[in-house]
Amino acid sequence: MVLLSLSIASCGALIFNPEGKILLIKSHKWKNKYIVPGGRVELGERPKDALKREIKEETGLNVYDIKFVCFQEFIYGKEFWKKRHFVLFNLLAKQIR
């Protein structure tokens, strides 16, 4: 069995719609829990650009006014469906109408 030996940069955001509601999505990768949308930051990609791409891919939405909140680590937690080490960039964004 080959284990991924590097951490994975990932981004996710609290996305507010024009009414001020937050978007959450259900994910089978997190044991069917509701999570903020986002995903992997590709090599050479900035977290804000990765967020725009991932949100568009996952939800079809466009976001703007993206702001960095904090980062955190997730190291081999049981909550995820695979054994992974993530460095998570947590962001805020607004949905374009």
N, C-alpha and C positions, 0 to 999 in steps of 0.2 A: 504494500500500500504506500502510495506517495502522498506525503502531507505537504501542503503549501507552506513554504518556509518564510515567506514574507508577509508583512501586514498588508492589508488592503485598505486603501484610502476610499472612503465612501462619504456621501453627502445626503442630507435629508433636510426637509424644511417644514415648518408650520406655515401653511399657505392660507391666507385670509382672502375670502371672496368679497365682493363689494358690500355685502350685508354684514361683514365682520365674522362670519362663521369659518371654522377651521376644517380643512379637508383631511380626512383619515381614510386609509384604504386597508382592506383585509388582505393579509399575506399568508400563503401556505408555508413560506419559508420561515415564518416566525410563529408556527403552530396555530395558524388561523387567528392571530390577534390583529387588532387594528393598529396601524403604524402610520407615521408620516411618510409621504412618498419621497423617493430618492433612489440612489444607487451608486454604483462604482464610479470613481474618478479615474478616467483613462490616463495613460502615460502622456505627459505633456499638456494635460488639460487643467485648467483652473477650476476649483470647486464651484464657483458661481456658474461657469459655463457648463460644467457637468450637471449641475442642478437643472438648468434650463433644458438641457437635452433629455435628462431622465424624466422630468415632469412631462415634457411633450410626448415622449415614448410611452409612458405609463398611463397618462390621463388624457392626452390630447390638448391640455391646457398650456397657455403661455403665461409666464410670470415675469414680474419686474420688481423694482425697489428691493432687491435682494440684500440682506444684511447678515453679517456674521454674528453669531451669538456666542458659541463656545465650541470646543472640541472635546471628545471623550474617547476612551478606549473600550472595546468589547473584546475580551480575550477568552476564547474557547467556551463561551457560555452555552448552557444547555437550551436556551431559548431559541437558538438558531438551528436550522435543520442540518447544517454541516459544521465541522470543526474549523472555525475561522478566527483570525485576529483582525479586527477592524479598527482603524482610526477614523472616527466619525466627525465630520464637519457639520455642525448644527447651524441652520440658517433660518431666517424669516423671509417671507416673500408675499407679494400680493398677486392675485389673479387678474389678468387683463380681461376686461369685459368682452 
